């Protein structure tokens, strides 16, 4: 299983949203946290179902 749960290229364009947080200590990068919205990418590729409103 690959990181994105699909190995075949789809040719579909996708938008990837993400967030990066950096902590600087004494003028140097001390820590980094990163998060990407993988579910949205999988939904755009048609690999994961679109979620509807809660019932």
DSSP file (Angstrom, degrees, kcal/mol; ACC not computed):
  #  RESIDUE AA STRUCTURE BP1 BP2  ACC     N-H-->O    O-->H-N    N-H-->O    O-->H-N    TCO  KAPPA ALPHA  PHI   PSI    X-CA   Y-CA   Z-CA
    1    1 A X              0   0    0      0, 0.0     2,-0.1     0, 0.0     6,-0.0   0.000 360.0 360.0 360.0 133.2    0.0    0.0    0.0
    2    2 A X    >   -     0   0    0      1,-0.1     3,-1.1     0, 0.0     5,-0.1  -0.323 360.0 -99.4 -87.4 173.5    1.4    3.4   -0.9
    3    3 A X  T 3  S+     0   0    0      1,-0.3    -1,-0.1     2,-0.1     4,-0.1   0.858 125.0  40.1 -59.6 -37.3    1.3    6.6    1.1
    4    4 A X  T 3  S-     0   0    0      2,-0.3    -1,-0.3    37,-0.0     3,-0.1   0.323 110.5-118.4 -99.7   7.2   -1.7    7.9   -0.9
    5    5 A X  S <  S+     0   0    0     -3,-1.1     2,-0.3     1,-0.1    -2,-0.1   0.636  88.9  77.5  68.4  15.6   -3.5    4.5   -1.1
    6    6 A X        -     0   0    0      1,-0.1    -2,-0.3    -5,-0.0    -1,-0.1  -0.965  51.1-172.9-151.9 139.0   -3.4    4.4   -4.9
    7    7 A X        +     0   0    0     -2,-0.3     2,-0.4    -5,-0.1    -1,-0.1   0.574  62.9  85.8-107.6 -13.1   -0.5    3.5   -7.2
    8    8 A X  S    S-     0   0    0      1,-0.0     2,-0.1     2,-0.0     0, 0.0  -0.762  78.7-120.9 -96.4 132.8   -2.0    4.4  -10.6
    9    9 A X        -     0   0    0     -2,-0.4    -2,-0.1     1,-0.1    -1,-0.0  -0.447  20.5-168.1 -67.9 141.4   -1.8    7.9  -11.9
   10   10 A X        -     0   0    0      2,-0.2    -1,-0.1    -2,-0.1     3,-0.1   0.672  26.8-133.8-102.4 -22.1   -5.2    9.4  -12.7
   11   11 A X        +     0   0    0      1,-0.3     2,-0.3     0, 0.0    -2,-0.1   0.474  62.3 133.9  77.9   0.9   -4.3   12.5  -14.7
   12   12 A X        -     0   0    0     33,-0.1    -1,-0.3     1,-0.0     2,-0.2  -0.664  57.4-125.1 -86.1 136.2   -6.7   14.5  -12.5
   13   13 A X        -     0   0    0     -2,-0.3     2,-0.3    -3,-0.1    -1,-0.0  -0.543  32.0-170.9 -74.0 147.1   -5.6   17.8  -11.1
   14   14 A X        -     0   0    0     -2,-0.2     2,-0.5    31,-0.0    27,-0.1  -0.948  21.2-134.7-135.1 157.2   -5.9   18.1   -7.3
   15   15 A X        -     0   0    0     -2,-0.3     2,-0.6    25,-0.1    29,-0.1  -0.963  19.3-157.7-110.5 128.4   -5.6   20.9   -4.7
   16   16 A X        -     0   0    0     -2,-0.5     2,-0.4    24,-0.0    22,-0.1  -0.932   4.1-163.5-111.2 120.4   -3.7   20.0   -1.6
   17   17 A X        +     0   0    0     -2,-0.6    20,-2.5    20,-0.3     2,-0.3  -0.810  21.1 159.0 -99.1 142.3   -4.3   22.1    1.5
   18   18 A X  E     -A   36   0A   0     -2,-0.4     2,-0.4    18,-0.2    18,-0.2  -0.956  30.5-139.7-155.1 173.0   -1.8   21.9    4.3
   19   19 A X  E     -A   35   0A   0     16,-2.5    16,-2.3    -2,-0.3     2,-0.4  -0.998  11.4-169.8-141.0 133.5   -0.4   23.6    7.4
   20   20 A X  E     -A   34   0A   0     -2,-0.4     2,-0.4    14,-0.2    14,-0.2  -0.994   2.1-170.6-125.8 133.4    3.1   24.0    8.6
   21   21 A X  E     -A   33   0A   0     12,-2.9    12,-2.7    -2,-0.4     2,-0.4  -0.989   5.3-167.7-123.8 129.4    4.2   25.3   12.0
   22   22 A X  E     -A   32   0A   0     -2,-0.4     2,-0.5    10,-0.2    10,-0.2  -0.943   9.6-153.9-118.0 137.7    7.8   26.1   12.8
   23   23 A X  E     -A   31   0A   0      8,-2.5     7,-3.3    -2,-0.4     8,-1.6  -0.959  12.1-161.1-110.7 123.7    9.3   26.7   16.2
   24   24 A X  E     -A   29   0A   0     -2,-0.5     2,-0.4     5,-0.2     5,-0.2  -0.888   9.9-179.5-105.2 130.1   12.4   28.9   16.2
   25   25 A X  E >  S-A   28   0A   0      3,-2.8     3,-1.6    -2,-0.5    -2,-0.0  -0.996  70.7  -8.8-131.8 127.5   14.7   28.9   19.3
   26   26 A X  T 3  S-     0   0    0     -2,-0.4    -1,-0.1     1,-0.3     3,-0.1   0.865 129.4 -55.5  55.3  39.0   17.8   30.9   19.5
   27   27 A X  T 3  S+     0   0    0      1,-0.2     2,-0.3    -3,-0.0    -1,-0.3   0.566 119.5 100.7  75.5   8.5   17.5   31.9   15.9
   28   28 A X  E <  S-A   25   0A   0     -3,-1.6    -3,-2.8     0, 0.0     2,-0.5  -0.915  83.6 -98.7-127.0 153.0   17.4   28.3   14.7
   29   29 A X  E     +A   24   0A   0     -2,-0.3    -5,-0.2    -5,-0.2     3,-0.1  -0.567  43.2 170.0 -67.7 119.2   14.7   26.0   13.6
   30   30 A X  E     +     0   0A   0     -7,-3.3     2,-0.3    -2,-0.5    -6,-0.2   0.795  59.9   2.8-101.9 -37.7   14.0   23.8   16.6
   31   31 A X  E     -A   23   0A   0     -8,-1.6    -8,-2.5     2,-0.0     2,-0.4  -0.988  54.4-161.5-149.8 155.8   10.8   22.0   15.6
   32   32 A X  E     -A   22   0A   0     -2,-0.3     2,-0.4   -10,-0.2   -10,-0.2  -0.996   2.9-172.0-140.5 134.6    8.5   21.5   12.6
   33   33 A X  E     -A   21   0A   0    -12,-2.7   -12,-2.9    -2,-0.4     2,-0.4  -0.993  11.8-178.1-123.6 134.7    4.9   20.2   12.5
   34   34 A X  E     -A   20   0A   0     -2,-0.4     2,-0.4   -14,-0.2   -14,-0.2  -0.985   8.6-178.0-136.0 146.2    3.2   19.6    9.2
   35   35 A X  E     -A   19   0A   0    -16,-2.3   -16,-2.5    -2,-0.4     2,-0.4  -0.988   3.8-169.9-144.5 130.4   -0.3   18.4    8.2
   36   36 A X  E     -A   18   0A   0     -2,-0.4     2,-1.7   -18,-0.2   -18,-0.2  -0.935  31.7-118.9-118.7 146.4   -1.8   17.8    4.8
   37   37 A X     >  +     0   0    0    -20,-2.5     4,-1.3    -2,-0.4   -20,-0.3  -0.609  41.6 166.6 -83.8  82.5   -5.5   17.1    4.0
   38   38 A X  H  >  +     0   0    0     -2,-1.7     4,-2.6     1,-0.2     5,-0.2   0.851  69.8  60.2 -68.8 -35.7   -5.0   13.6    2.5
   39   39 A X  H  > S+     0   0    0      1,-0.2     4,-2.4     2,-0.2    -1,-0.2   0.925 104.1  50.5 -59.3 -44.1   -8.7   12.8    2.7
   40   40 A X  H  > S+     0   0    0      1,-0.2     4,-2.4     2,-0.2    -1,-0.2   0.897 110.2  50.0 -61.2 -40.5   -9.6   15.7    0.5
   41   41 A X  H  X S+     0   0    0     -4,-1.3     4,-1.8     2,-0.2    -1,-0.2   0.935 111.0  48.6 -63.3 -46.1   -7.0   14.6   -2.1
   42   42 A X  H  X>S+     0   0    0     -4,-2.6     5,-2.4     1,-0.2     6,-1.2   0.876 111.4  50.5 -62.2 -37.4   -8.3   11.1   -2.1
   43   43 A X  H ><5S+     0   0    0     -4,-2.4     3,-0.9     4,-0.2    -1,-0.2   0.905 108.6  51.6 -66.6 -41.2  -11.9   12.4   -2.6
   44   44 A X  H 3<5S+     0   0    0     -4,-2.4    -1,-0.2     1,-0.3    -2,-0.2   0.833 109.8  50.0 -64.0 -31.8  -10.7   14.6   -5.5
   45   45 A X  H 3<5S-     0   0    0     -4,-1.8    -1,-0.3    -5,-0.2    -2,-0.2   0.574 114.9-118.4 -81.3  -9.8   -9.1   11.5   -7.1
   46   46 A X  T <<5S+     0   0    0     -3,-0.9    -3,-0.2    -4,-0.5    -2,-0.1   0.641  86.1 112.8  81.1  15.0  -12.4    9.5   -6.6
   47   47 A X  S   <S+     0   0    0     -5,-2.4     2,-0.3    -6,-0.2    -4,-0.2   0.783  74.7  41.6 -88.7 -31.0  -10.6    7.0   -4.4
   48   48 A X  S    S-     0   0    0     -6,-1.2    -2,-0.2    -9,-0.2    -1,-0.1  -0.902  93.5-106.4-117.0 146.3  -12.5    7.9   -1.2
   49   49 A X        -     0   0    0     -2,-0.3     2,-0.2     1,-0.1    -6,-0.1  -0.352  33.9-108.2 -70.8 150.1  -16.2    8.7   -1.0
   50   50 A X        -     0   0    0     -7,-0.1     2,-0.4     1,-0.1    -1,-0.1  -0.571  35.2-124.7 -72.3 139.4  -17.5   12.3   -0.5
   51   51 A X        -     0   0    0     -2,-0.2     2,-0.1     1,-0.0     3,-0.1  -0.736  24.1-154.1 -90.2 134.6  -18.9   12.8    3.0
   52   52 A X        -     0   0    0     -2,-0.4     3,-0.1     1,-0.2    -1,-0.0  -0.381  35.5 -68.8 -95.9 178.4  -22.4   14.1    3.3
   53   53 A X        -     0   0    0     -2,-0.1    -1,-0.2     1,-0.1     2,-0.1  -0.333  59.6 -97.0 -65.9 150.2  -24.0   16.0    6.1
   54   54 A X              0   0    0      1,-0.1    -1,-0.1    -3,-0.1    -3,-0.0  -0.410 360.0 360.0 -65.7 142.4  -24.6   14.2    9.4
   55   55 A X              0   0    0     -2,-0.1    -1,-0.1    -3,-0.1    -2,-0.1   0.435 360.0 360.0 -99.9 360.0  -28.1   12.9    9.7
